[in-house]
Amino acid sequence: MINSKDLPDIDITEALNCLIITINGLVENINIDSSILDKTFDKFIKALSNGLIRLLDNAS
C-alpha cells in the first residue's frame, strides 16, 4: 500500500493536465473520434463547481 507521505504534492491543474494527456494518448491508441472526447470533457467541465472552474481558468 502506498502511503500518502511517499507521494509528492501536485496542484489540481497539474493533475488534470496529466489526466488529459493520458486520455488523449488512449484516444490515439484506440482510434476514438475526437468529438466524443470533446463532448466528454464538456460534460466534465459542466459538472465542476464554479469555484473549481474559476481556479482552473486562473491557472491557464
C-alpha angles and dihedrals in degrees: 000000000000116000115219088230088068095057124079118236115250127181124248094255092055091048092049091046090054089049092051092048090050093048092047089053091051091049091052092049096050098034100238115172109259090228088068090054091047091052091048093053091045089056090046093052091047090053094054121098117256091246093056092046090054090048091052092045091051092049095054 
